[in-house]
Structures are given as C-alpha cells and as structure tokens.
Amino acid sequence: PPAAPPAVAADPFAGAGLLDSLADKPLAGFSAAPTKFEYNGAPMTPLTIATAQFGQYWGSCTATSSGSVQSSTISTLDAYMKKVQSSVGAHAVEAIAATSEGICAGSIGSSQVCLIHAKLTPLGGGSMRIDFTVKSTDGGIASSLTTHLQTMLR
C-alpha cells in the first residue's frame, strides 16, 4: 500500500485570524501599556497639596534627579501641566506663568512622595526646552520618574 501523505501542521497564525489582513490589531490577552507612571507595579497618584506644602516637602525629599528635553509636542506651560497630570498621574500644584515654571506632586503607595519642578524655555518653531528636577523620598523612584518624563515629554 502507498504511504500516507505527511500530516499538515495547523498554522497557528491562520487559526488566530492574524493572516486575514495587514491592519494592526491587538492580540487577544494583551492590554495596552499603562499610560501613567508606575514604580514596581504601584501607580503614581496625585498628591493634592498647596505651594507652601510643596516647599516643605521639597526640603525633606533627599533623592534628586534632573533631566532636560527638547519637546516638539508641548508648546505652552498649560500643555506641560496637563501632560504631567495625564501621563504621569501627578497633581498640578501651581503653574507660574511669569517665570514659565510648573510644580507638580504625586505619591507612590502610601509613603513615597514625588515632586516635579520644571522650567520651560521657548526655542522657536513651536518647540520648547523643558528642564526639570524630580525630588523623592526614594532614589529609585526619582531616577525612574526622570526617565519616564524624558520619554513622555518629547
């Protein structure tokens, strides 16, 4: 008797409907990455404080990390403050229009304070230089938040 033809392996991509079109579509079981800052799985939550309290916390936060970015997506102080609220999860404490500075505050968990001070300088052509300092009660958080800001503010 002739040998049976070899069995054809099922194509897992075709079975999942991944070869039906060239359009991008998410895979089942994968969710979008979190849009707000997280540290060790704990999301930043707004720390609703006043400017005077921000100054008091600033002196007691021992971990400091600074960064600078040239942004083509942020052209005003107001846009910066809104971006930090939406993409970091921090509370917009105060926007100081006269000096083009903004201060924001957040917390990780119940005890880690995170403060952000930024100075914006227009570069022309709609781009903005953003120099910022992050202070926190935890050095790892300060460093990670600086990296997050440098990526998110571009």
N, C-alpha and C positions, 0 to 999 in steps of 0.2 A: 504494500500500500504506500502511496506517496506520503511524504512527511507533511504534517500540518503547517501552514504558514505561521511564522512567528507572531506572537500576540503583539498588538499595537498598544504601546503605553498611552494611557489617557493624558491629555495635555492639561496640566493644572491651570494654566493661564486662560485657555479657552473655556474651561469649566467655570472659571470665576468671572467670565464676561470681560476679561481685560483686553481681549483682542478685537472687540467689536468696533472700536473707533479709536481715533488718535487723540481724542479730547482728554484732558486731565480730569481725573475723578479720584476722590479719596478711596483708599482701601477700607473695606469693612473692618471694624475693630480698632481703627486708629482715629484718635481725636486730634483736633488742632492743638498746636503747642500753646501753653498758657501765654496770654498777652501781657500780664503784669509780672513784675519782678518776684521771683521766689528764691529762697535760700534754704537748701536742704529740704525741699518739699513744702516749706512754710511760706505762704504768700505774704507780700507786704500789705499791710492795712493802713489806712490813713490815721495819722496821729493828729487829732484836732487840737491844736494849741495856738496861742496868740504869739505875736512877735516877741514880747518880753520873755515868755516861756522858752521860745526858740533860743534866745540868747543865753538863758540859764543852762539849757541842755547842751548848747554848743561848748561851753566851758567844761562840762563833765564828760563829754564823749572823747575818749582818749585815742581812738583809732581814726586816722585821717588818710584819705586817698584823693588825689586830684586828677583831673583829666581836662582835655580840650578837644573840641571837634569843630570842623567847618561844616555847617549844615546848609543843605540846599532845600530842605523841606520846612524849616522853621524860619520865618522872616520877621516875627514880632515877639515881644515879651509875652503877650497874651497867648500866642500859639504855643510858646515854650511851656507855660504854666499848664495849659490844657493837656499837652502831650505827656508831661510828667504825671499828671493825675490819671490819664487813661492808660499809659504804657508802663508806669511804674507802680501806681497804686498809692502814691503819697498824697497828703493833704497840701493844697496850695495855701501856705501861711500868709505870704504877702508878696505882691508884685510892686516893685518900687520903680515907677516909670521915670522919675527924674534921673536915676542913675543906671537904668536898664538892668536891674538886678531882681532876682526872684529867689525866695526861700520856701522850701517845702519840707514836710516832716512825715515820717511813717514809722511803723514798728513791725518787727518780725517776732511772732509769738507774743508772749505777754511781757517780755522784759527787754528786748533788744531795740534800742532807739536808733533811727536812721535820719540824718539831717542832710539836706542838699542846699548849697548856696551856689547860685550861678550868676555870672556877669555876661551879658550879651553885647557884642560889638558888630554893627553892620559892616559888611565887606563890599557892598555894592552888588548890583546884578541880582538882587533878591536873596543872596546868601548871608549867613550870619556866623560869626565866630562865637562859640559858647565855651567859656572857661568855667569849670565847676569844681567845687570841693565837696566831698562826702565825708561826714563825720558819723561815727557809730560807736556803740559800746562794744562792738566786736570787729576785730580786724578783718576776718574773712568776709563778713557782710560788706564792710566798706569797700574792699577790693572788688568783690563780685558786683556790687552795685555800680561802681565806676565803669567796669567793663560793659555792663548792661546799658548804661547811659551812653557810652561812646558808640555802641552799635545802634541804639534806638534813635539817637538824635541826628544821625547823618542825613 
